[in-house]
Amino acid sequence: MSNNFIIKNGRVIDPLNSMDQIHNLIVVNGRIASNATSDQELKIIDAKGTLVMPGLIDMHVHLREPGQEYKEDILSGSKAAAAGGFTGVACMPNTDPVNDCAAVTRFILERASQGFCRVYPVGAISKKSRGESLAEFGEMKEAGIVAVSDDGLPVIDSQLMRRALEYAGGLNLRVISHSEEPTLGKGGSMNEGSVSMNMGLKGIPTATESIMVYRDIALAEYTGIPIHIAHVSTAMSAELIRWAKKRGVPVTAETTPHYLSLTEQEVIGYNTNAKMNPPLRTEEDRQAIRQAVADGTIEVIATDHAPHSILEKDVEFDLASNGIIGLETSVPLTLELVRDRLIDYDRFVHLLSVNPAKILGVTGGSLSPGMPADLTIIDPDIRYTYDVSGIISKSRNSPFIGRELQGRAVLTMVDGRITHNLLN
C-alpha cells in the first residue's frame, strides 16, 4: 500500500512553523512534503472538521515487557498508544529484568520494531533500580536509551543522584526524577487528609513529594545539569518548580491527565482503580496543577500509563498495586483544558508533542517538509462513552470507565504508515 497521501481540509496546528489554519498536508514516501510530482499518486484523507498536528509523544509509560506481559506488552501497549493518538512513547525501566543494561534496551527496541508507534526506552539510573550504584549509562545510550530514571522508586541517596546528573549530563541524557521521600509516606495508600482519616486508610502527605522535588531542584542548580520532574501532583511541588524556573534552574516537569481531572474523592468506596503513586490529591492541588500547566510551569502532559490485571487490582485497597492506564484517555482529558480556556490548541501541541520531543531529544514536534510523517488527527467534538469493550490495552484499570468523553484521535500516522484509523 502506498504511503503517499494528501490530507485535505483539516485545521493544521504546527506551532514550530507558526501554522494554525485550514491547510492541505502532503505525505510522500513517509515524509512531509511541500508538494508532489505528477507521477506520485496521492491517496486522499479528508480531515474536514478535525485538527491535524505533529504526532503526540508520551514521555512516561510502562509497557511491562519484559517480565509482566500478562498486564501489557510492547505490541499491545504500542497499539493502545496509536489508538490514543501517540506516535511515540518513552517506556520506563521498571520491567523484570530492569532495563539497566544494553541487552535489555536492545530487546525492547527489537520488540518495538513490530509495533504501532516509536518506542523510546528509558534506562535505569541505578543497577536493578536499587539505588546503590549507577547503571552503565554509556552502554545503554549506545544501545538506544533516551533518558534515565528509577521511576517507580526514588533515588534516596543524594550523592548518587548528583553523580547520576553529572554522568547523564556528559552523555546529553535527561534524568527523570520520581520525587518521593519514602519514609514519610511509608505504608500509605492514598493522600493524607480528612478523606483518608474517614476511610481508615494510612495517608501519604503532600510533603512526601515536595521535599524530594526541592532536593532535586537544588541538585540541578548546584550541578547546572537539567532534571525533569515526573508526575507532579501537589500545589507545593508546582510552586517550587515555578520558583526554580524564575531562578534559572534547568528544571522541566510533567503532570498527568488524572491529576488534572480527579481528586482523592475518587477513592471513596475503596476504588482501587483510583489508587496510584503519587496519590490523587485535594481539589486545591488539582486546581494548582491546572494553573501550573496553563502558565507554563509544567510543560508536559504524560500519562504514566501503568497497566495492571485484576490480580493486582481486585484486592483490598491497601494491597492493590498503584497505577492506572491512560494512553487512550489522554487526548479527551487534556482537551478539557482547552474547553475550559486554560490552554489553547497551540499549547496543547506543545504539551503533548513539541516539549516531550525537545526534552527527550527525539525527532518530532513539527510538520516541516522533510520530517518523518508522524502526525495525529483529532476530532475535538466527537462524544463517546469510554467502556471496557473498546479498550485496546490488555489491562482495564481505569477510573474513567463508563464516563462520557469528548474528543479523540481519529487517525495516527507513523513514518507515513497509518497505525490507527477511525476516519473510514
C-alpha positions as CSV (number, residue, x, y, z in Angstrom):
1,M,0.0,0.0,0.0
2,S,1.3,3.4,-1.0
3,N,2.3,5.7,1.9
4,N,1.7,8.8,-0.2
5,F,-1.2,10.9,1.0
6,I,-2.8,14.3,0.8
7,I,-4.6,15.2,4.0
8,K,-7.2,17.8,3.0
9,N,-9.4,20.3,4.7
10,G,-8.0,19.8,8.2
11,R,-7.1,22.6,10.6
12,V,-3.3,22.1,10.7
13,I,-1.8,23.2,14.1
14,D,2.0,23.3,13.9
15,P,3.4,25.8,16.4
16,L,7.1,25.4,15.4
17,N,6.1,26.6,11.9
18,S,3.6,29.2,13.2
19,M,0.7,27.5,11.5
20,D,-2.9,27.3,12.6
21,Q,-5.1,27.2,9.6
22,I,-7.1,25.1,7.2
23,H,-4.3,23.6,5.1
24,N,-3.6,20.6,2.9
25,L,-0.7,18.4,4.1
26,I,1.2,16.2,1.7
27,V,3.0,13.0,2.7
28,V,5.4,11.4,0.1
29,N,7.5,8.3,0.8
30,G,6.8,8.5,4.5
31,R,7.8,12.2,4.9
32,I,6.1,15.6,5.0
33,A,6.5,17.1,1.6
34,S,5.9,20.7,0.3
35,N,4.5,19.3,-3.0
36,A,4.2,16.1,-5.0
37,T,5.2,15.4,-8.6
38,S,2.7,14.4,-11.3
39,D,3.7,10.8,-11.2
40,Q,3.1,10.4,-7.5
41,E,-0.4,9.1,-6.8
42,L,-1.7,10.6,-3.6
43,K,-4.4,8.9,-1.5
44,I,-6.9,11.4,-0.2
45,I,-7.6,11.7,3.5
46,D,-10.5,14.0,4.2
47,A,-9.8,15.7,7.5
48,K,-12.6,18.2,7.5
49,G,-13.7,19.2,11.0
50,T,-10.6,17.8,12.6
51,L,-7.2,19.0,14.0
52,V,-4.1,17.9,12.2
53,M,-1.0,18.1,14.4
54,P,2.5,16.7,14.9
55,G,2.4,13.2,16.3
56,L,1.8,13.1,20.1
57,I,4.7,11.8,22.2
58,D,4.1,10.3,25.7
59,M,7.3,10.6,27.6
60,H,6.2,8.4,30.5
61,V,4.6,5.0,30.1
62,H,5.0,1.4,31.4
63,L,4.9,-1.3,28.8
64,R,5.6,-4.1,31.3
65,E,7.8,-6.1,28.8
66,P,10.0,-7.9,29.6
67,G,8.6,-9.8,32.6
68,Q,4.9,-8.9,33.1
69,E,3.4,-9.4,29.6
70,Y,0.1,-10.5,31.1
71,K,-0.5,-6.9,32.1
72,E,0.8,-5.3,28.8
73,D,3.4,-6.0,26.2
74,I,5.2,-3.7,23.8
75,L,2.9,-4.7,20.9
76,S,-0.4,-4.2,22.9
77,G,0.9,-1.0,24.6
78,S,2.0,0.5,21.3
79,K,-1.3,-0.3,19.7
80,A,-3.1,1.4,22.6
81,A,-0.7,4.3,22.2
82,A,-1.6,4.6,18.5
83,A,-5.3,4.5,19.3
84,G,-4.7,7.4,21.7
85,G,-3.0,9.4,19.1
86,F,0.6,8.8,20.1
87,T,3.3,8.3,17.5
88,G,6.0,7.8,20.2
89,V,6.2,6.6,23.8
90,A,9.1,6.5,26.3
91,C,8.9,3.4,28.4
92,M,10.2,3.3,32.0
93,P,12.8,0.8,33.0
94,N,10.9,-0.9,35.9
95,T,10.5,-4.2,34.0
96,D,11.7,-7.6,35.0
97,P,14.6,-7.6,34.5
98,V,15.1,-3.9,34.9
99,N,16.3,-2.1,31.9
100,D,19.7,-1.3,33.4
101,C,21.9,-2.7,30.6
102,A,22.3,-2.6,26.9
103,A,20.9,-6.1,26.4
104,V,17.5,-5.2,27.8
105,T,17.5,-2.0,25.9
106,R,18.2,-3.8,22.6
107,F,15.5,-6.4,23.4
108,I,12.9,-3.6,23.9
109,L,13.8,-2.0,20.6
110,E,13.7,-5.3,18.8
111,R,10.2,-6.0,20.0
112,A,9.2,-2.4,19.3
113,S,10.2,-2.7,15.6
114,Q,7.0,-4.8,15.1
115,G,4.8,-2.3,17.0
116,F,2.4,0.6,16.2
117,C,4.5,3.6,17.3
118,R,8.0,4.6,18.1
119,V,9.2,3.3,21.4
120,Y,12.0,5.1,23.3
121,P,13.5,3.1,26.1
122,V,14.4,4.9,29.3
123,G,17.3,3.3,31.2
124,A,17.6,2.8,34.9
125,I,19.6,5.3,37.0
126,S,20.9,2.5,39.3
127,K,21.6,-1.1,38.9
128,K,18.3,-3.1,39.3
129,S,16.9,0.3,40.4
130,R,18.1,-0.5,43.9
131,G,19.6,3.0,44.5
132,E,23.1,1.6,45.4
133,S,25.3,2.1,42.3
134,L,24.9,3.7,38.9
135,A,23.9,1.7,35.9
136,E,26.1,1.9,32.8
137,F,24.5,4.9,31.1
138,G,27.0,4.9,28.2
139,E,26.4,1.4,27.1
140,M,22.6,1.9,27.3
141,K,22.8,5.1,25.3
142,E,24.7,3.4,22.6
143,A,22.0,0.7,22.6
144,G,19.3,3.3,22.3
145,I,18.0,4.8,25.6
146,V,16.8,8.4,25.5
147,A,16.8,9.2,29.3
148,V,17.4,7.6,32.7
149,S,15.1,7.1,35.6
150,D,14.4,4.8,38.5
151,D,10.8,5.6,38.1
152,G,8.6,3.7,40.5
153,L,11.3,4.2,43.1
154,P,13.0,7.3,44.3
155,V,16.8,7.7,44.3
156,I,17.1,8.2,48.1
157,D,20.9,8.7,48.1
158,S,21.5,12.4,47.2
159,Q,25.2,11.7,46.3
160,L,24.1,9.0,43.9
161,M,21.6,11.4,42.4
162,R,24.2,14.1,42.0
163,R,26.5,11.6,40.3
164,A,23.6,10.5,38.0
165,L,23.1,14.1,36.9
166,E,26.8,14.6,36.2
167,Y,27.1,11.3,34.3
168,A,23.9,11.8,32.4
169,G,24.8,15.4,31.6
170,G,28.0,14.3,29.9
171,L,26.0,12.0,27.7
172,N,23.3,14.5,26.9
173,L,20.7,12.3,28.6
174,R,17.9,13.8,30.7
175,V,17.4,12.5,34.3
176,I,13.7,11.9,35.1
177,S,13.1,12.0,38.8
178,H,10.5,10.1,40.7
179,S,10.4,12.6,43.5
180,E,9.3,10.8,46.7
181,E,10.7,10.9,50.3
182,P,9.8,7.2,51.2
183,T,9.8,7.3,55.0
184,L,7.0,10.0,55.3
185,G,4.5,8.0,53.3
186,K,5.6,4.5,54.3
187,G,2.6,2.2,54.4
188,G,0.3,4.9,53.0
189,S,-2.1,4.1,50.2
190,M,-3.8,7.5,49.4
191,N,-3.5,11.2,50.1
192,E,-3.2,12.1,53.7
193,G,-6.2,14.2,54.9
194,S,-9.8,14.0,56.0
195,V,-10.8,11.5,53.4
196,S,-8.1,9.0,54.3
197,M,-8.9,9.5,58.0
198,N,-12.6,8.9,57.4
199,M,-11.8,5.8,55.4
200,G,-9.4,4.4,57.9
201,L,-6.5,4.4,55.4
202,K,-2.9,5.4,56.2
203,G,-2.2,8.6,54.2
204,I,0.7,9.9,52.1
205,P,1.3,13.6,52.9
206,T,2.0,16.1,50.1
207,A,5.4,16.8,51.6
208,T,6.4,13.3,50.6
209,E,6.7,14.7,47.0
210,S,7.6,18.3,47.6
211,I,10.6,17.5,49.8
212,M,12.3,15.5,47.0
213,V,11.2,18.0,44.4
214,Y,13.1,20.6,46.3
215,R,16.2,18.3,46.7
216,D,16.3,17.6,43.0
217,I,15.9,21.3,42.1
218,A,18.8,22.0,44.5
219,L,21.0,19.4,42.8
220,A,20.1,20.7,39.3
221,E,21.0,24.2,40.4
222,Y,24.3,23.1,42.0
223,T,25.4,21.0,39.1
224,G,23.9,23.1,36.4
225,I,22.6,20.0,34.8
226,P,18.9,19.7,33.7
227,I,16.5,17.5,35.6
228,H,12.9,16.5,34.7
229,I,10.4,16.0,37.5
230,A,7.8,13.3,36.8
231,H,4.1,13.1,37.6
232,V,3.8,16.3,39.6
233,S,0.7,16.1,41.9
234,T,0.8,18.8,44.5
235,A,0.4,22.6,44.8
236,M,3.7,22.9,46.7
237,S,5.7,21.0,44.1
238,A,4.3,23.2,41.3
239,E,5.2,26.3,43.3
240,L,8.7,25.0,43.9
241,I,9.2,24.4,40.2
242,R,7.8,27.8,39.4
243,W,10.3,29.4,41.8
244,A,13.2,27.3,40.5
245,K,12.4,28.4,36.9
246,K,12.5,32.1,38.0
247,R,15.9,31.4,39.4
248,G,17.1,30.0,36.1
249,V,17.4,26.4,37.4
250,P,17.3,23.9,34.4
251,V,14.2,22.0,35.5
252,T,11.3,20.7,33.5
253,A,8.2,19.0,34.7
254,E,5.3,16.8,33.7
255,T,1.9,16.0,35.2
256,T,-0.8,13.6,34.1
257,P,-4.4,13.9,32.9
258,H,-5.6,12.2,36.2
259,Y,-4.0,14.9,38.4
260,L,-5.7,17.5,36.2
261,S,-9.2,15.9,36.4
262,L,-9.5,13.8,39.6
263,T,-9.1,14.2,43.3
264,E,-8.9,12.0,46.4
265,Q,-12.7,11.9,46.4
266,E,-12.4,9.3,43.6
267,V,-11.0,6.8,46.2
268,I,-14.2,6.8,48.2
269,G,-15.7,3.3,48.1
270,Y,-12.2,1.9,48.2
271,N,-11.9,2.2,44.4
272,T,-8.6,0.5,43.6
273,N,-8.7,1.9,40.1
274,A,-8.1,5.3,41.7
275,K,-5.1,4.1,43.6
276,M,-1.8,5.4,42.3
277,N,1.6,6.9,43.3
278,P,1.7,9.8,43.8
279,P,-1.9,9.5,45.0
280,L,-4.8,11.7,43.8
281,R,-4.7,14.8,45.9
282,T,-7.2,17.5,47.0
283,E,-9.2,19.9,44.8
284,E,-6.8,22.7,45.8
285,D,-3.9,20.6,44.5
286,R,-5.8,19.8,41.3
287,Q,-6.5,23.5,40.6
288,A,-2.9,24.4,41.3
289,I,-1.7,21.8,38.8
290,R,-4.1,23.0,36.2
291,Q,-2.8,26.6,36.7
292,A,0.8,25.4,36.5
293,V,0.0,23.8,33.1
294,A,-1.7,26.9,32.0
295,D,1.2,29.3,32.9
296,G,3.9,27.0,31.6
297,T,5.4,25.9,34.9
298,I,4.6,22.4,33.9
299,E,5.4,22.0,30.2
300,V,4.5,18.3,29.5
301,I,1.4,16.2,30.0
302,A,2.3,12.5,30.1
303,T,0.1,9.6,31.0
304,D,2.2,7.4,33.4
305,H,0.2,4.6,31.7
306,A,0.5,1.8,34.3
307,P,-1.4,-1.4,33.3
308,H,-2.4,-3.9,36.0
309,S,-4.6,-7.0,35.8
310,I,-7.4,-7.8,38.1
311,L,-4.9,-9.9,40.1
312,E,-3.3,-6.7,41.3
313,K,-6.5,-4.5,41.5
314,D,-9.3,-6.8,42.6
315,V,-7.9,-7.0,46.2
316,E,-8.1,-5.0,49.4
317,F,-7.2,-1.3,48.8
318,D,-4.1,-1.4,50.9
319,L,-2.8,-4.4,49.0
320,A,-3.7,-3.1,45.5
321,S,-1.0,-2.1,43.1
322,N,-0.6,1.6,42.2
323,G,-1.4,2.9,38.8
324,I,-3.9,3.3,36.0
325,I,-3.9,3.0,32.2
326,G,-4.0,6.3,30.4
327,L,-2.9,6.2,26.8
328,E,-6.4,6.0,25.3
329,T,-7.9,8.8,27.5
330,S,-5.2,11.4,27.4
331,V,-6.5,13.3,24.4
332,P,-10.1,13.9,25.6
333,L,-9.0,14.7,29.2
334,T,-6.4,17.2,28.0
335,L,-8.9,18.7,25.7
336,E,-11.0,19.6,28.8
337,L,-8.3,22.3,29.5
338,V,-8.9,23.7,26.0
339,R,-12.7,23.8,26.6
340,D,-12.1,25.4,30.0
341,R,-9.9,28.0,28.2
342,L,-6.9,27.3,30.4
343,I,-4.9,26.5,27.3
344,D,-5.3,26.8,23.5
345,Y,-4.6,24.3,20.8
346,D,-1.1,25.7,20.3
347,R,-0.3,24.9,23.9
348,F,-2.0,21.5,23.6
349,V,0.5,20.6,20.9
350,H,3.4,21.9,23.0
351,L,2.4,19.9,26.0
352,L,1.8,16.6,24.1
353,S,4.3,16.8,21.2
354,V,6.8,19.7,21.0
355,N,8.1,19.7,24.5
356,P,8.4,15.9,25.0
357,A,10.4,15.7,21.8
358,K,12.6,18.6,22.9
359,I,13.2,17.2,26.4
360,L,14.0,13.7,25.3
361,G,16.0,14.9,22.3
362,V,14.0,12.8,19.8
363,T,12.6,13.6,16.3
364,G,9.1,15.1,16.3
365,G,7.1,18.1,17.3
366,S,6.7,19.7,13.9
367,L,5.3,19.1,10.4
368,S,8.2,20.7,8.5
369,P,8.8,19.4,5.0
370,G,11.4,16.6,5.1
371,M,10.4,15.5,8.6
372,P,9.1,11.9,9.1
373,A,5.3,11.9,8.6
374,D,4.5,11.3,12.3
375,L,1.1,13.0,12.8
376,T,-2.1,12.8,14.7
377,I,-5.6,13.8,13.5
378,I,-8.0,14.6,16.3
379,D,-11.8,15.2,16.2
380,P,-12.3,17.5,19.2
381,D,-16.1,17.3,19.1
382,I,-16.8,13.6,19.0
383,R,-18.6,12.3,22.1
384,Y,-18.5,8.7,23.2
385,T,-18.6,6.5,26.3
386,Y,-15.3,5.0,27.4
387,D,-16.2,1.4,28.1
388,V,-14.3,-1.8,28.6
389,S,-15.2,-3.3,25.3
390,G,-13.4,-0.5,23.4
391,I,-10.1,-0.6,25.4
392,I,-7.1,-1.6,23.3
393,S,-4.7,-2.1,26.3
394,K,-4.5,-5.6,27.8
395,S,-5.5,-4.1,31.2
396,R,-8.7,-2.3,32.3
397,N,-7.6,-0.4,35.4
398,S,-9.1,3.0,34.7
399,P,-11.3,5.2,36.9
400,F,-12.7,6.8,33.7
401,I,-14.6,3.6,32.5
402,G,-18.2,4.5,32.0
403,R,-17.6,8.2,31.6
404,E,-18.7,10.2,28.6
405,L,-15.6,11.8,27.0
406,Q,-15.3,14.4,24.2
407,G,-12.6,14.3,21.6
408,R,-10.4,11.5,20.4
409,A,-7.6,10.7,17.9
410,V,-9.3,9.5,14.7
411,L,-6.0,8.8,12.7
412,T,-2.4,8.2,13.7
413,M,0.4,8.0,11.2
414,V,4.0,7.0,11.9
415,D,6.6,7.4,9.2
416,G,3.7,7.7,6.7
417,R,2.2,4.4,7.9
418,I,-1.4,4.6,9.3
419,T,-1.4,2.8,12.6
420,H,-4.9,3.8,13.8
421,N,-7.8,5.0,11.7
422,L,-11.4,5.8,12.5
423,L,-11.9,8.1,9.5
424,N,-13.1,5.3,7.2
